[in-house]
Amino acid sequence: MVALLELEDDRSRVRLVPDLGGAIADMNAKLSGRLIPVLRSWDGPQTGWIGVGSNILVPFSNRISGGGFYFNQGGRATFHPIHPNIKTLDPFPLHGDGFLKSWQVVSNSSTDAILRLVKGKIGDFSYEAEVCYFLSSGTLSVTLTVTNKGIKLPFGGGFHPWFPRFPDTRLRFDAETVWLEDKLHLPTEQIALKDYPEWDIGSLGFLPNGLINNAFTGWDGHAKLEQKSLGLTVEITAQAPLDNAIIYSPDCHANFFCFEPVTHSVDAHNQPGQPGLAILDKDETMTLKMKIGWLPYGS
């Protein structure tokens, strides 16, 4: 049986599942005497990590190709192998390992909880992580702190919220570029949104009818999700270094989409300069912060 922690105030209810990657099971707005989903509804523990409302991504986001990556330390480039962690889903290692592990409950009250992952380990990454969830005036603040406990390596991460999708869902945000991808969902070309307005999802507001699975870079840390069907406007904010946003949805028939505030684009470990990654020596830390709040639609 999976244990739930519940945070609640007069505007929102949030449920957490420490055993499923320290994730948010769901978040609901209290509106007109009903619970309205801010994040997609949770169907229970039988759905596993992929059925929650928001995952924690650590010590990296998305895919790493080529069986691993090179990291130059002391003038010498060393290859660090990483094996696929969900072979039935993807041929590449995906999203680190924090979302697959059970997190310890350090403390909790009616409006906050602190969870800890003591032994994070994937490839040569060895780390500890702590996440603080805090609910205030209906807005959920999430702070993730990652501490390197192993050799010096490039770390990254972020958050993976899953939102309801309807025909009238509108998503608005500002970014500078987008990465196109190949059939293996690896980046091929980075294009400027000002030159390709058909890719400027945040200005258009509309999610495409087909697959979207792209990293938008130079994101300013603010996004607005208009959910007319639910009577909500959801606001997502994130602090640097979360200046990338990955959007995923299979197509217009899906009842969900993901808007993921992350530190780096897909396969950044194998890109020149490893953009967006934080080089952490042993016992150095990285802190990532996100907020999800809501207002009645049209207010």
C-alpha positions as CSV (number, residue, x, y, z in Angstrom):
1,M,0.0,0.0,0.0
2,V,1.3,3.4,-1.0
3,A,1.2,6.1,1.7
4,L,-0.1,9.6,0.9
5,L,0.7,12.9,2.5
6,E,-1.9,15.6,2.2
7,L,-1.4,19.3,2.2
8,E,-4.4,21.6,2.4
9,D,-5.4,25.2,2.8
10,D,-8.6,27.1,2.1
11,R,-7.9,27.2,-1.7
12,S,-6.1,24.0,-2.6
13,R,-5.4,20.4,-1.8
14,V,-2.2,18.6,-2.7
15,R,-1.4,15.0,-2.2
16,L,2.2,13.6,-2.2
17,V,3.4,10.0,-2.8
18,P,6.9,9.7,-1.2
19,D,7.2,6.0,-2.4
20,L,6.7,7.0,-6.0
21,G,9.7,9.2,-6.5
22,G,8.7,11.8,-4.0
23,A,6.1,12.9,-6.5
24,I,3.0,15.0,-6.4
25,A,0.1,12.7,-6.8
26,D,-2.4,15.4,-7.6
27,M,-3.2,19.1,-7.0
28,N,-6.8,20.3,-6.9
29,A,-8.3,23.8,-6.6
30,K,-11.2,24.4,-4.3
31,L,-13.7,26.2,-6.5
32,S,-17.4,26.6,-6.1
33,G,-17.5,23.8,-3.5
34,R,-15.7,21.3,-5.8
35,L,-12.2,20.0,-6.3
36,I,-11.0,21.0,-9.7
37,P,-7.8,19.4,-11.1
38,V,-4.8,21.8,-11.4
39,L,-2.6,18.8,-12.2
40,R,-4.1,15.8,-13.9
41,S,-6.1,13.5,-11.7
42,W,-4.3,10.6,-10.1
43,D,-5.8,7.1,-10.7
44,G,-3.9,5.4,-7.8
45,P,-0.6,3.6,-7.1
46,Q,-1.3,0.9,-9.8
47,T,-0.3,3.5,-12.4
48,G,3.2,3.8,-10.9
49,W,5.5,6.7,-11.4
50,I,4.1,7.5,-14.9
51,G,0.6,8.1,-13.5
52,V,1.4,10.9,-10.9
53,G,0.7,14.6,-11.2
54,S,4.3,15.8,-11.2
55,N,7.7,13.9,-11.1
56,I,11.1,15.0,-9.7
57,L,13.8,14.9,-12.3
58,V,17.3,14.3,-10.8
59,P,20.3,14.2,-11.5
60,F,19.4,15.1,-15.1
61,S,16.3,15.7,-17.3
62,N,15.2,13.8,-20.3
63,R,17.6,11.6,-22.4
64,I,21.3,11.0,-22.6
65,S,22.4,9.4,-25.9
66,G,25.4,7.4,-26.8
67,G,25.5,5.2,-23.8
68,G,26.8,8.0,-21.6
69,F,28.9,11.2,-22.0
70,Y,32.4,12.6,-21.8
71,F,33.4,15.1,-19.1
72,N,36.6,17.0,-19.1
73,Q,38.3,17.1,-15.7
74,G,41.8,18.3,-15.2
75,G,42.4,18.5,-19.0
76,R,41.4,14.9,-19.5
77,A,38.1,13.8,-21.0
78,T,36.7,10.7,-19.2
79,F,33.7,8.7,-20.5
80,H,30.9,8.2,-18.0
81,P,28.6,5.3,-19.1
82,I,24.9,5.4,-18.2
83,H,22.6,2.4,-19.0
84,P,19.0,2.7,-20.0
85,N,16.8,2.8,-16.8
86,I,13.4,2.0,-18.4
87,K,14.2,-0.4,-21.2
88,T,10.5,-1.1,-22.0
89,L,9.9,2.6,-22.5
90,D,13.1,4.1,-24.0
91,P,16.4,3.0,-25.4
92,F,18.2,5.8,-23.5
93,P,18.5,6.6,-19.8
94,L,15.6,8.9,-19.0
95,H,15.1,11.6,-16.3
96,G,17.8,10.2,-13.8
97,D,16.7,7.9,-11.1
98,G,15.1,10.0,-8.4
99,F,11.6,9.5,-9.9
100,L,12.0,5.7,-9.6
101,K,12.9,5.6,-5.9
102,S,11.2,5.9,-2.6
103,W,11.9,9.1,-0.7
104,Q,11.9,9.4,3.1
105,V,9.5,11.7,5.0
106,V,11.6,14.1,7.1
107,S,8.7,16.2,8.3
108,N,5.2,17.1,7.4
109,S,2.3,19.3,8.6
110,S,-1.0,20.3,7.1
111,T,0.7,22.7,4.7
112,D,4.2,21.5,4.1
113,A,6.4,18.4,3.8
114,I,10.1,17.7,3.4
115,L,11.1,14.5,1.7
116,R,14.7,13.1,1.3
117,L,16.4,10.8,-1.1
118,V,19.6,9.5,0.7
119,K,21.1,7.3,-1.9
120,G,20.6,8.7,-5.4
121,K,22.7,6.7,-7.8
122,I,22.7,6.3,-11.6
123,G,25.9,5.7,-13.7
124,D,28.7,7.6,-11.9
125,F,26.3,10.1,-10.3
126,S,26.1,9.7,-6.6
127,Y,24.0,12.3,-4.7
128,E,21.5,13.2,-2.0
129,A,18.4,15.2,-2.6
130,E,15.8,16.9,-0.5
131,V,12.5,18.4,-1.7
132,C,10.3,20.8,0.3
133,Y,6.7,21.2,-0.6
134,F,4.9,24.3,0.8
135,L,1.3,25.3,0.3
136,S,0.3,28.9,0.9
137,S,-2.8,30.8,-0.3
138,G,-3.5,28.0,-2.7
139,T,0.0,28.1,-4.4
140,L,2.3,25.2,-4.1
141,S,6.0,26.0,-3.8
142,V,8.5,23.3,-4.6
143,T,12.2,23.6,-3.7
144,L,14.6,20.8,-4.7
145,T,18.2,20.7,-3.3
146,V,20.7,18.3,-4.8
147,T,24.1,17.6,-3.2
148,N,26.8,15.8,-5.1
149,K,28.2,12.9,-2.9
150,G,30.6,11.5,-5.6
151,I,33.0,12.7,-8.2
152,K,32.8,16.0,-10.0
153,L,30.2,15.8,-12.7
154,P,27.7,18.0,-14.6
155,F,24.3,17.9,-12.9
156,G,20.9,19.0,-14.0
157,G,17.3,18.4,-13.2
158,G,13.9,19.9,-12.9
159,F,10.2,19.1,-12.5
160,H,7.7,17.2,-14.7
161,P,4.1,18.4,-14.1
162,W,1.3,16.7,-16.1
163,F,-1.7,19.0,-16.8
164,P,-5.2,18.2,-18.1
165,R,-5.7,18.9,-21.8
166,F,-8.9,20.0,-23.4
167,P,-9.7,21.4,-26.9
168,D,-9.9,24.9,-25.3
169,T,-6.6,24.5,-23.3
170,R,-4.3,27.5,-24.0
171,L,-0.7,27.7,-23.0
172,R,1.2,31.0,-23.0
173,F,4.9,31.7,-22.3
174,D,7.9,33.5,-23.7
175,A,11.0,31.7,-24.9
176,E,13.8,32.3,-27.4
177,T,14.5,29.1,-29.3
178,V,13.2,25.6,-29.7
179,W,15.1,22.3,-30.4
180,L,13.7,20.1,-33.2
181,E,14.1,16.4,-32.7
182,D,14.5,13.1,-34.7
183,K,12.6,9.9,-34.5
184,L,14.5,8.8,-31.4
185,H,13.5,12.1,-29.7
186,L,17.1,13.4,-29.7
187,P,17.8,17.1,-30.7
188,T,18.7,17.9,-34.3
189,E,18.6,21.7,-34.8
190,Q,18.0,24.7,-32.6
191,I,15.9,27.4,-34.2
192,A,15.0,30.9,-33.1
193,L,11.3,31.4,-32.5
194,K,11.4,34.9,-34.0
195,D,12.4,33.3,-37.3
196,Y,9.8,30.4,-37.1
197,P,6.6,31.9,-35.7
198,E,4.8,28.6,-36.4
199,W,6.9,27.1,-33.6
200,D,6.2,29.9,-31.1
201,I,3.7,27.8,-29.1
202,G,3.7,30.3,-26.2
203,S,2.6,33.2,-28.4
204,L,0.1,31.2,-30.4
205,G,-1.3,29.7,-27.2
206,F,-2.4,26.5,-29.0
207,L,-0.8,23.1,-28.6
208,P,-0.3,21.3,-31.9
209,N,-2.6,18.6,-33.1
210,G,0.2,16.1,-33.5
211,L,3.1,15.1,-31.3
212,I,5.0,17.7,-29.5
213,N,8.1,16.7,-27.5
214,N,10.4,19.7,-27.7
215,A,12.7,21.8,-25.5
216,F,12.1,25.5,-25.5
217,T,15.2,27.4,-24.4
218,G,15.6,31.0,-23.1
219,W,12.3,30.6,-21.2
220,D,11.7,33.5,-18.9
221,G,10.3,31.4,-16.0
222,H,6.7,32.3,-16.4
223,A,3.8,30.4,-18.0
224,K,0.1,30.8,-18.0
225,L,-2.3,27.9,-18.6
226,E,-5.8,28.9,-19.4
227,Q,-8.3,26.0,-18.7
228,K,-11.7,27.4,-19.7
229,S,-13.3,23.9,-19.4
230,L,-12.2,23.8,-15.8
231,G,-12.8,27.4,-14.9
232,L,-9.2,27.9,-14.0
233,T,-6.1,29.8,-15.0
234,V,-3.0,28.1,-13.8
235,E,0.3,29.9,-13.3
236,I,3.7,28.2,-13.4
237,T,6.8,30.0,-12.3
238,A,10.3,28.9,-11.9
239,Q,13.6,30.5,-10.9
240,A,16.9,30.3,-12.7
241,P,18.6,27.9,-13.6
242,L,15.2,26.5,-14.7
243,D,15.2,28.5,-17.9
244,N,14.3,25.6,-20.3
245,A,10.8,24.2,-20.7
246,I,10.0,20.9,-22.4
247,I,6.5,20.4,-23.7
248,Y,5.2,16.9,-24.3
249,S,1.9,15.6,-25.5
250,P,1.2,12.7,-27.9
251,D,-1.5,14.5,-29.9
252,C,-4.8,16.4,-29.7
253,H,-6.6,13.2,-28.6
254,A,-4.5,12.9,-25.4
255,N,-6.2,14.1,-22.2
256,F,-2.9,15.5,-20.8
257,F,0.2,17.5,-21.7
258,C,3.4,18.2,-19.8
259,F,5.1,21.5,-19.3
260,E,8.5,20.7,-17.7
261,P,10.7,23.5,-16.1
262,V,14.2,22.1,-16.4
263,T,17.8,23.2,-16.3
264,H,18.9,22.0,-19.7
265,S,17.7,20.8,-23.1
266,V,17.6,17.1,-24.2
267,D,21.0,15.4,-24.3
268,A,22.8,18.5,-23.1
269,H,25.5,16.1,-21.7
270,N,26.5,15.4,-25.3
271,Q,26.3,19.0,-26.6
272,P,29.3,21.3,-26.9
273,G,29.8,23.1,-23.6
274,Q,27.2,21.0,-21.9
275,P,24.8,24.0,-21.7
276,G,22.6,24.4,-18.7
277,L,24.4,21.8,-16.6
278,A,25.9,22.7,-13.2
279,I,29.4,21.3,-12.6
280,L,29.2,20.1,-9.0
281,D,32.2,18.9,-7.0
282,K,31.7,16.6,-4.0
283,D,29.4,18.2,-1.4
284,E,28.5,21.1,-3.7
285,T,24.7,21.7,-4.1
286,M,22.2,22.9,-6.7
287,T,18.8,24.3,-5.8
288,L,15.8,24.4,-8.1
289,K,12.5,26.2,-7.4
290,M,9.1,26.0,-9.0
291,K,5.6,27.3,-8.1
292,I,2.2,26.3,-9.3
293,G,-0.8,28.5,-8.5
294,W,-4.3,29.2,-9.8
295,L,-6.9,31.8,-10.3
296,P,-10.6,31.5,-11.4
297,Y,-10.7,31.7,-15.2
298,G,-11.1,35.2,-16.6
299,S,-10.0,36.9,-13.3
